[in-house]
Amino acid sequence: MNIRKVLFLVVIAFVYLLLFTITFWSLIGLLISAVGLYFYFKPRLRNQVKYPTFVVWLGVFIAFAISIYMVDRINEPQKIEAGSSTKETKMLESLKIESRELKTSLKDTQLKLKEQQQETKKLKEELAREKELRLQTVESYKEEADKRAALESKLKEEETKHIAAKEKIDELEASLASSE
């Protein structure tokens, strides 16, 4: 039975040495376990520890607890980084979606702009045609007004000739009447 305890404690010590010597603080637990084992194997010393098995287990527990605590602290930034990376990925996904929406709205806006430019071009062409038609009508009105003015001046000339001819006829009739 004593051999079993010794073998068990030795196995615990080796496992401890292999697994829990990660940090400086877990070395303290190893030292406590070593002291317990020392007093377990050398029970006839002056300052004998009453329960060396308890001391060994206490050292193993301290080392185990400290190692778990330190491993947890090491993984904590990774958890924070993982949390922030998920936030970043969500943000990146939302930004990608927003950029796609902006690209489609930009394309739509460009298409609308092209349509408006084509409409503006058509309206400018129509306006130019209307201006030409107006200029042509104004020119035709001017030509008609010139023709009318020419006709009116001819009419005035004819009227003056007619009045002069009438006066002459009246004179001739008067001179004819006086000569008779």
C-alpha positions as CSV (number, residue, x, y, z in Angstrom):
1,M,0.0,0.0,0.0
2,N,2.8,2.4,0.8
3,I,4.4,1.6,-2.6
4,R,1.1,2.5,-4.3
5,K,1.0,5.9,-2.6
6,V,4.6,6.6,-3.6
7,L,4.0,5.6,-7.2
8,F,0.8,7.7,-7.3
9,L,2.6,10.7,-5.9
10,V,5.5,10.2,-8.3
11,V,3.1,10.0,-11.2
12,I,1.3,13.1,-10.0
13,A,4.6,14.9,-9.8
14,F,5.6,13.9,-13.3
15,V,2.2,14.9,-14.7
16,Y,2.6,18.1,-12.9
17,L,6.0,18.7,-14.3
18,L,4.9,17.9,-17.8
19,L,1.6,19.8,-17.8
20,F,1.6,22.7,-15.3
21,T,5.0,24.3,-15.5
22,I,3.7,26.9,-17.9
23,T,4.3,30.0,-15.7
24,F,6.5,31.2,-12.9
25,W,3.5,31.2,-10.5
26,S,2.8,27.5,-11.2
27,L,6.4,26.8,-10.2
28,I,5.4,27.8,-6.7
29,G,2.9,25.0,-6.6
30,L,5.6,22.7,-7.9
31,L,7.9,23.7,-5.1
32,I,5.1,23.1,-2.5
33,S,4.5,19.6,-4.1
34,A,8.2,18.9,-4.0
35,V,8.4,19.8,-0.3
36,G,5.5,17.5,0.4
37,L,7.1,14.7,-1.5
38,Y,10.4,15.3,0.3
39,F,8.8,15.0,3.7
40,Y,6.8,12.0,2.5
41,F,9.9,10.1,1.5
42,K,12.0,11.3,4.5
43,P,9.6,11.1,7.5
44,R,12.3,10.9,10.1
45,L,13.5,14.5,10.0
46,R,13.3,16.9,12.9
47,N,10.8,19.3,11.4
48,Q,8.5,16.8,10.1
49,V,5.3,17.8,8.2
50,K,2.4,16.1,9.7
51,Y,0.5,15.4,6.5
52,P,2.9,15.3,3.5
53,T,0.3,13.9,1.1
54,F,-2.0,16.8,1.8
55,V,1.0,19.2,1.1
56,V,1.6,17.5,-2.2
57,W,-2.0,17.7,-3.2
58,L,-2.2,21.3,-2.1
59,G,0.8,22.1,-4.3
60,V,-0.7,20.3,-7.2
61,F,-4.0,22.1,-6.7
62,I,-2.3,25.5,-6.5
63,A,-0.3,24.9,-9.6
64,F,-3.4,23.6,-11.4
65,A,-5.5,26.6,-10.4
66,I,-2.8,29.1,-11.3
67,S,-2.2,27.4,-14.6
68,I,-5.9,27.4,-15.5
69,Y,-6.1,31.1,-14.4
70,M,-3.1,32.0,-16.6
71,V,-4.4,30.0,-19.5
72,D,-7.7,31.7,-19.2
73,R,-6.0,35.1,-19.1
74,I,-4.0,34.2,-22.2
75,N,-7.2,33.2,-24.1
76,E,-9.1,36.3,-22.9
77,P,-7.5,38.7,-25.5
78,Q,-8.2,36.1,-28.1
79,K,-11.8,36.1,-27.1
80,I,-11.8,39.9,-27.2
81,E,-10.1,39.8,-30.5
82,A,-12.6,37.2,-31.7
83,G,-15.5,39.3,-30.5
84,S,-14.0,42.4,-32.2
85,S,-13.3,40.4,-35.3
86,T,-16.9,39.3,-35.5
87,K,-17.9,42.9,-35.0
88,E,-15.5,43.9,-37.7
89,T,-16.7,41.2,-40.1
90,K,-20.3,42.3,-39.5
91,M,-19.3,45.9,-40.1
92,L,-17.3,44.8,-43.3
93,E,-20.3,42.9,-44.5
94,S,-22.7,45.8,-43.9
95,L,-20.2,48.1,-45.6
96,K,-20.0,45.7,-48.6
97,I,-23.8,45.6,-48.8
98,E,-23.9,49.4,-48.6
99,S,-21.2,49.8,-51.2
100,R,-23.1,47.4,-53.6
101,E,-26.3,49.5,-53.0
102,L,-24.3,52.7,-53.7
103,K,-22.9,51.2,-56.9
104,T,-26.4,50.2,-58.1
105,S,-27.8,53.6,-57.2
106,L,-24.8,55.3,-58.9
107,K,-25.5,53.2,-62.1
108,D,-29.2,54.2,-61.9
109,T,-28.2,57.8,-61.5
110,Q,-25.8,57.6,-64.4
111,L,-28.6,56.0,-66.6
112,K,-31.0,58.8,-65.5
113,L,-28.4,61.4,-66.3
114,K,-27.8,60.0,-69.7
115,E,-31.6,59.9,-70.4
116,Q,-31.9,63.5,-69.2
117,Q,-28.9,64.5,-71.4
118,Q,-30.6,62.8,-74.4
119,E,-33.9,64.6,-73.6
120,T,-32.1,67.9,-73.3
121,K,-30.4,67.3,-76.6
122,K,-33.7,66.5,-78.2
123,L,-35.3,69.7,-76.7
124,K,-32.4,71.8,-77.9
125,E,-32.8,70.4,-81.4
126,E,-36.6,71.2,-81.3
127,L,-35.8,74.6,-80.0
128,A,-33.3,75.2,-82.8
129,R,-36.0,74.0,-85.3
130,E,-38.6,76.3,-83.8
131,K,-36.1,79.2,-83.9
132,E,-35.5,78.5,-87.6
133,L,-39.2,78.3,-88.3
134,R,-39.7,81.6,-86.4
135,L,-36.9,83.2,-88.3
136,Q,-38.4,81.9,-91.6
137,T,-41.8,83.3,-90.6
138,V,-40.3,86.6,-89.6
139,E,-38.4,86.8,-92.9
140,S,-41.6,85.9,-94.8
141,Y,-43.5,88.5,-92.8
142,K,-40.8,91.0,-93.6
143,E,-41.0,90.1,-97.3
144,E,-44.7,90.4,-97.2
145,A,-44.5,93.7,-95.3
146,D,-41.9,94.9,-97.9
147,K,-44.2,93.8,-100.7
148,R,-47.2,95.5,-99.0
149,A,-45.2,98.6,-98.5
150,A,-44.2,98.5,-102.2
151,L,-47.8,97.9,-103.2
152,E,-48.9,100.7,-100.9
153,S,-46.3,103.1,-102.4
154,K,-47.5,102.1,-105.9
155,L,-51.0,102.6,-104.8
156,K,-50.2,106.1,-103.5
157,E,-48.4,106.8,-106.7
158,E,-51.4,105.6,-108.7
159,E,-53.7,107.6,-106.5
160,T,-51.6,110.7,-107.0
161,K,-51.6,110.0,-110.7
162,H,-55.3,109.4,-110.6
163,I,-55.9,112.7,-108.7
164,A,-53.6,114.5,-111.1
165,A,-55.4,113.0,-114.1
166,K,-58.8,113.9,-112.6
167,E,-57.6,117.4,-112.0
168,K,-56.4,117.5,-115.6
169,I,-59.7,116.1,-116.8
170,D,-61.5,118.8,-114.7
171,E,-59.3,121.5,-116.2
172,L,-59.9,120.2,-119.7
173,E,-63.6,120.0,-119.1
174,A,-63.6,123.5,-117.7
175,S,-61.5,124.8,-120.6
176,L,-63.8,123.0,-123.0
177,A,-66.9,124.4,-121.3
178,S,-65.4,127.9,-121.5
179,S,-64.4,127.5,-125.1
180,E,-67.9,126.5,-126.0
